Structure formats: C-alpha cells, structure tokens
Amino acid sequence: MELAKFCLDVGIFTNRLDEMRAFYGDRIGLPYEELLPLGGGAKQYRYGLLGSVLKLNHSREQLPERTAGGYSRITIADPRTSLPVQLNDPDGNAIQLVPTGHFGIDQIGIHLGVTNEEDFERFYVDIFGAEKLAPKRYRMGKTILTFEADPKARRAQRSDSRSTAEVLLSMRAVGIRYMTIQVRDCDAEFLRFRSLRVWEGSAPITLGDVARICFIRDPDGNWIEISQRASLTGPLPKD
C-alpha cells in the first residue's frame, strides 16, 4: 500500500458536540482545523492529531449506542505527561495519553477489540503491508495499530458493496467508528483489495475537488476509509 500520508486518521460519531469539542479542544489541546459538511444532518469538525486528523462527526439525529469490540481506544503521545494517563471522553471513548516514545508510540496508536487475532494479523500484514513490531502490534507509517481478542466483540454479517452514501449512514453510531488511510491512488488500491478478496464497503467516488474515497471492512466488519486527497496527491480522477 502506497501511503500519501504517514499518519492514519480517526473518525468519531457523537450527539454531544459541545462536550466533545471542549474535551478534545480544551482539555486535550488538539488544534481545531476546519468544518466540513457530511450531508444528512451531519457535520465534521476536524482536529489536528500529531499529523493525523481526529474527525469529530456530529449528527443532529439521535445515534445508536456504541457496540462492543471494534475501535476501542486512541493512544496519543503527549510530551506534557510523564506517566500514562487513562481518560474517557464525554461519550465514554477510551483515550490514553502517554509520554512520547512509550511502547514505541511517537504519534498515535489505534486499538481494536477483535473476534479472531489470527485473522487480524493476516489482514494487517497481507492487505496493509504493516510492519510487525510484536504480536498484535503493527506500524503503518507513524501510527501504531494494536488489537486483542474481546469476548464481547461480534463479527458483522458479510454484506455486498453499497453506495458511499449508504455506508456513511450505516456507520453512524456513538463511538470510534472508522479510520482513514491516505493513499496515492485510491482506484489502484481498490482493485488490489478486490484481487485479494477484501470485504468491499463501497467503490471509489470523487467528492468534488477534495478527495476520492472508497471503503473497505476489516475481518470483523469495522469500517476503513481509503482516501486520495487532492491536497496530498494533486488533481483527482473523475467518476
């Protein structure tokens, strides 16, 4: 996988906009970047996260409650702290602040609870080409990906590819709902995923002159956005 940015982004959905913005902007100190409309009554508030982007997606419609397993913790390297600090944001998402370099995290870490550890090891190595640092611990660019078996995690029923609009609607629920990987060529990566029989979420689509995106799903059905952003790669292909 040819990355266009060496830091993975994280997407959170919430109904508690003011409380969540106060937590991430004021308490954690993440710099606010911009607001993007998502359609369907949702807006995305973007915060800088040490090269990654924290995408705080606010829905005016009531969201379903969080489900067990999946994206369960974000770890953030913070030079202001000398020991790991465990926090929960207003929605209950686990946020961990660690000294820079703690367990090899110089940027951020994304942790998942999974149904089958062997499936995820193959997924990160064979599909993503991630660097294995230790059992259940991988690096993509600067971001650390970790996972462990969670008895409460449930594997989603495999479904056919949908439209991007349908995907965005179906992923809406309280919690950490997806990560974004910025690549050089969205279409080439999508064809590669197909050749490897990756669980397809939605085919590539160009969003104005901003980005070309598609979605895939990991072995448990957690959402992964693959994005070719014009600001990183230049002009985008048309649909």
ZAMARGU-4260 file (C-alpha; in steps of 0.2 Angstrom, whole numbers, plus 5000, padded with zeros to 4 digits):
<rodrens>
0) 5000/5000/5000 | 5007/5017/4994 | 5004/5030/5008 | 5001/5048/5004 | 5002/5052/5022
5) 5011/5043/5035 | 4998/5045/5049 | 4981/5037/5050 | 4966/5047/5054 | 4952/5043/5066
10) 4933/5046/5064 | 4921/5048/5079 | 4902/5050/5079 | 4893/5059/5093 | 4877/5068/5098
15) 4887/5078/5111 | 4895/5091/5101 | 4899/5105/5114 | 4905/5092/5127 | 4916/5083/5114
20) 4924/5099/5107 | 4928/5105/5125 | 4936/5088/5129 | 4947/5087/5113 | 4950/5105/5110
25) 4951/5112/5128 | 4956/5098/5139 | 4967/5088/5127 | 4973/5103/5117 | 4971/5097/5100
30) 4971/5112/5087 | 4955/5114/5078 | 4957/5114/5059 | 4941/5116/5049 | 4922/5111/5047
35) 4916/5100/5033 | 4898/5096/5029 | 4894/5077/5028 | 4876/5078/5022 | 4861/5070/5030
40) 4861/5082/5045 | 4880/5078/5050 | 4895/5089/5051 | 4913/5085/5053 | 4924/5095/5065
45) 4942/5092/5061 | 4956/5092/5074 | 4975/5091/5071 | 4982/5075/5080 | 5001/5075/5078
50) 5000/5073/5059 | 4984/5063/5060 | 4966/5071/5060 | 4953/5067/5073 | 4937/5068/5063
55) 4923/5073/5076 | 4907/5069/5066 | 4891/5077/5074 | 4874/5071/5070 | 4858/5080/5074
60) 4849/5064/5073 | 4850/5053/5088 | 4863/5040/5085 | 4863/5021/5091 | 4873/5017/5106
65) 4890/5010/5104 | 4893/4992/5101 | 4906/4981/5110 | 4923/4977/5101 | 4930/4987/5086
70) 4939/5003/5088 | 4941/5004/5107 | 4955/5016/5111 | 4965/5030/5104 | 4983/5032/5112
75) 4991/5050/5110 | 5009/5054/5113 | 5010/5069/5124 | 5026/5076/5130 | 5017/5085/5144
80) 5014/5069/5153 | 5027/5058/5162 | 5016/5043/5165 | 5002/5035/5155 | 4985/5043/5159
85) 4969/5034/5156 | 4954/5046/5151 | 4936/5044/5144 | 4929/5057/5133 | 4910/5063/5136
90) 4904/5048/5126 | 4915/5035/5135 | 4928/5033/5122 | 4944/5027/5129 | 4958/5040/5127
95) 4976/5036/5133 | 4989/5050/5135 | 5007/5043/5136 | 5024/5050/5136 | 5032/5052/5119
100) 5040/5035/5114 | 5031/5025/5127 | 5029/5007/5119 | 5036/5015/5103 | 5022/5027/5101
105) 5029/5044/5095 | 5012/5049/5087 | 4996/5040/5090 | 4990/5022/5092 | 4973/5014/5087
110) 4967/4999/5097 | 4954/4987/5092 | 4944/4973/5101 | 4943/4958/5089 | 4934/4941/5087
115) 4950/4932/5080 | 4968/4938/5082 | 4975/4927/5068 | 4963/4935/5055 | 4968/4952/5060
120) 4987/4948/5059 | 4985/4941/5042 | 4974/4957/5037 | 4987/4969/5043 | 5002/4960/5035
125) 4994/4954/5019 | 4982/4968/5015 | 4990/4983/5023 | 5009/4978/5022 | 5010/4984/5040
130) 5027/4982/5049 | 5025/4969/5063 | 5033/4976/5079 | 5027/4962/5091 | 5012/4950/5092
135) 4996/4960/5090 | 5006/4976/5087 | 5010/4984/5070 | 5016/5000/5062 | 5008/5009/5047
140) 5018/5024/5043 | 5020/5033/5060 | 5004/5026/5068 | 5003/5010/5079 | 4989/4998/5077
145) 4986/4985/5091 | 4972/4973/5094 | 4967/4959/5106 | 4953/4946/5107 | 4937/4954/5115
150) 4924/4941/5121 | 4911/4954/5118 | 4916/4958/5100 | 4904/4952/5087 | 4908/4949/5068
155) 4896/4958/5057 | 4887/4948/5043 | 4896/4950/5027 | 4887/4961/5015 | 4888/4967/4997
160) 4896/4983/4992 | 4885/4999/4994 | 4885/5017/4989 | 4896/5029/4998 | 4880/5037/5005
165) 4873/5021/5012 | 4890/5017/5020 | 4890/5034/5029 | 4873/5031/5035 | 4876/5013/5041
170) 4892/5018/5051 | 4883/5031/5061 | 4883/5026/5079 | 4891/5033/5095 | 4909/5030/5096
175) 4925/5027/5086 | 4918/5021/5070 | 4932/5021/5057 | 4950/5025/5052 | 4956/5034/5036
180) 4971/5029/5027 | 4978/5042/5014 | 4985/5034/4998 | 4992/5039/4982 | 4980/5030/4971
185) 4963/5026/4978 | 4957/5016/4962 | 4973/5006/4961 | 4971/5001/4980 | 4953/4997/4977
190) 4957/4985/4963 | 4971/4977/4974 | 4959/4974/4988 | 4947/4966/4976 | 4961/4954/4969
195) 4964/4949/4987 | 4945/4947/4991 | 4945/4960/5004 | 4927/4964/5011 | 4922/4978/5000
200) 4912/4993/5008 | 4909/5005/4993 | 4918/5008/4976 | 4928/5024/4973 | 4919/5040/4971
205) 4926/5058/4969 | 4920/5071/4981 | 4921/5087/4972 | 4939/5093/4970 | 4944/5087/4988
210) 4946/5068/4988 | 4942/5052/4980 | 4937/5039/4993 | 4931/5021/4995 | 4928/5010/5010
215) 4933/4993/5014 | 4930/4982/5030 | 4942/4973/5041 | 4938/4954/5046 | 4925/4959/5059
220) 4917/4972/5048 | 4925/4988/5055 | 4925/5002/5043 | 4941/5008/5034 | 4941/5023/5023
225) 4954/5024/5009 | 4956/5042/5003 | 4966/5050/4989 | 4966/5068/4995 | 4970/5081/4982
230) 4980/5092/4994 | 4992/5077/4995 | 4992/5069/4978 | 4986/5083/4965 | 4971/5083/4954
235) 4959/5069/4956 | 4951/5057/4943 | 4933/5059/4939 | 4919/5047/4941
</rodrens>
